[in-house]
Amino acid sequence: MPRLLPVALLLVLTPWAHATEPLKCPDGPSQIEVTKGTYSPTSGITYSLQDFAGAMVPRGSALPLCLSRITEIERGRVLVSAQTLTKLIQRARPGSKGSVSDLKVESGDTSLILSGTVRKVVPIPFRIEGPISAAGEPEKGRDSACCMSESDY
């Protein structure tokens, strides 16, 4: 019987030793800064960040929303490869019964290419190509710039 006393004490005291404080909401937003680096929120999706700064703000003021955060971007450049764009589009349309399938994004030296298949009466493959500026400067007659190549990472 004396040998069981240490075991009994151990069983009684173990839960007390592992007790933790209850979860509580953090004090306000936290800051994030990345001079140059990458962010990969999930497998196969990678963003290249340059001179990036933002505030990570809680989604709510009470549990559990205060433990989840939204990043409010203050400044910086976020570069996305054609491969990542393709994966994002494919994940946004899982099992979609829409009229477009096999959607793929590619980037050339000065153009962006969208290809896939449109389903009407019969499947019709398509390919759309348009000019882009990888330097961040819009081309004449264009109001935006887009994309980068894999070598820009």
C-alpha angles and dihedrals in degrees: 000000000000089000091059093056095076091046091049091049090049092052092048096045099042096078090048091051091053095046112124134190115272116261115269134183118268120246105265130298126337126217129239127195128178120179093187128343147100134270122204112184092178139002113295095011114102130169122192112220126202126181088347124171132166148143121254101217124192113248091227144001099246136053129310098014093053089064092058117073139201119210112229105200114222099178143334145087124279113194122197127194123224089245091056092047090053092051092047091052092047092050092047090056105043111164090351114173091204126128095257123074140164090033113184133178122209132173126214128189093281104001145064118223124204117189138170143109129293115206115214118137088323129014111269118195115220139190124190120189127186138169122264137177114228091188092070093249115119116236118243109283092018125101100200144039128220149195142342140233126253089255090063091071 
